Amino acid sequence: MKIGYARVSTTHQQHSLEAQLEKLETAGCEKIFSEEVSAVSSKRPAFEEAINFCREGDVFTVCKLDRFARSVSDLSVQSRALQEKGVELQVLDLGLDTSTPTGKLMMNLLISIAEFERELMLERQKVGIEKAKAAGKFKGRAPTARAKKEQIQKLTAAGLRPSDIAKQLDIGVASVYRYR
């Protein structure tokens, strides 16, 4: 079965959603999931529902790769999830179809390049942090609760509960217990 997924970020993109739905129908999708949710949002309920709906032998179809994955690392995670379920991926605008040898090669190349770039970025970040530490410029995140120790103690003495103190000072409850 061909399962389609379409997404737009805002209600102002209705024409884009309609275009995606039309492409998915033309491609032969029998079941289509769609939603209006920002790619930055941590939750994509219709996407998760579509992935869960897929069974072995199905084809998960999107119009563009950015509708499937929100980042290079997400591409790797999501494609592995489909692969483990025995589901193929089809990206219409790229002509990518993992049910073909060429499509599998393209997907593996995309994932390999994404993982390579991520490793290079982490390596550069590590080198930069080491240089900053050596120059005395990198000290890590400034402790916020320690700077509010006196306020924590005053509020505790005033009889406020730790959870109320934490809310008021915008710190964690554990920090309140640590410094009261």
N, C-alpha and C positions, 0 to 999 in steps of 0.2 A: 504494500500500500504506500502511496506517496502522501506524505504529511507536509503541509506547508506552514511556514511561520512568517508573519509580517509584523513590523513594528515601526512606529513613528514616535518622536520625542514629545511633540506638542500637538494640540488640537489645530494649530495653524497649518499643519501638514496633512490635512485630510486628503488632499488630492494625491499626495505621495502614497498614503495608505491604500487608497482606491487603486492606484496604478500597480502597487505590489500585489494586491489581491487578484487583480485581473491577470497579471503575469503568472501567478501561482495556479490559477484556474486553467489558463491556457496550457501550462506545463503538465496538466493532468493530475493535480493534487486532489485527492478525494476528501481529505479532512484538512481544514485550514484554521490555524490559531492566529489571533492578532491582538495587539494591545497598543496603548498609548502610554509609554513610560520612557523616561530618560535613560540613556545608556549608562549614565553615571550612577543611577539608582542601583542599590544592592539587590533588589528583588525584581524579577521579571516573571510574574506568576504564569502568564500564558506560555512563556518560553519553557518554564519548568514543566508545565502541564503537557506541552507538546512532546518534550523529551520523554516524559514518563509514559505517554501514550504509545510511543514507538515500540515495535516488537521486531524480533529478528526477521531480516529480509525486507524491512521497510526502507524507504528512502526519505530522509529529512531534507526538505527543499526550502531554500531562501533565495531572495532575489540578489542580495549583495552580501559579501562576507561580513561586513560590519553589523549586519542584522543577526548573524550567528554568534560572533565573538566580539567582545568589547575591548580586548587587548590581545597582545601576542601570547601572553601566558594563558589567557582565557581560551584562545584558539586551541592551544595544546590540550587543555583540560577537557573542553567540550568535545573535541574530536575523539579523544580517547574514550570518553563516556559513550559516545555513539558506537565506536569500534567494539567496545566490550559488550554492547547489546547486539552486535551483529547488524547494525543499521548503517546504511551508506549515506553520504552527504552529497547534495547537489547544490551548487551555487550558480544560478542562472546567468548572471552578468559576466562571470568569469569563464563560463563553459566548463566548470569543474564538476566532475562526477566521480566519486571514489569507487563506484562499481566497475570502473574501467581501469586497466593498468596505467594509462596515462594520468588519469585523475588521482589514483593512489600516489603516483610519483610526485605530481604537483603538490598534493597535500603534505606528503612527507617532506618535500623541499621547503614549503612554507613553514611548517612546524620546526624543522631543523634550523632554518635561518632565524626564526623567532627565538628559539632557545639559545642559539649562538649569540645573538644580539643581547639577550638578557644577561648571559654570563659575562660578556664584555663590559656591559654597563655596571654590573656588580663589582667586577675587578677594578674598573676605573674609580668607582665609588670608594672601594677599600683603600686604594692608593691615595686618593684625595684626603680621606679621613686620617690616614697615617701621617701625611705631610702636614695637615692642620694640627694634629696632636704634637708633632715634633716642633712646630712653630709656636705652640702654646695657644692656638686659636680655637681648638676644638675641645670643649669641656663637657660635651653632652648636654642633655636637657636640664635647664635650671629647675631646681627643686621648688615647687610651688607651695606645698604644705608646710615645709620647714620655715619659710618666710612668714607664714601666718600663725606660727606657734603661739605668740602672745594673744592673738585674737581667739584662737581655739581655747586657750586657758581661761580667758575672760568670759567667753560664752558658756563654758562648762561650769564655771563658778556661778554664773547667773542662772543655772539650772536647765539650760537647753539640752535636749536629747542629741546624741551624736549624729543621728540622721538629719536633724534639723540644722545642726552646725555645718555639716557637710554640704547641704543644699545652699545655705546662706553664703558660704565661702567658696563654693564651686570646687570642692575637693572631694576625695573619696572618704567613705566612712572609716576605712582602715587607717587613714592618715589622722583622722580625729582621735581615734584610740591611741595612736602612736605618740601624739604630742599633747594629750590633755593632762 
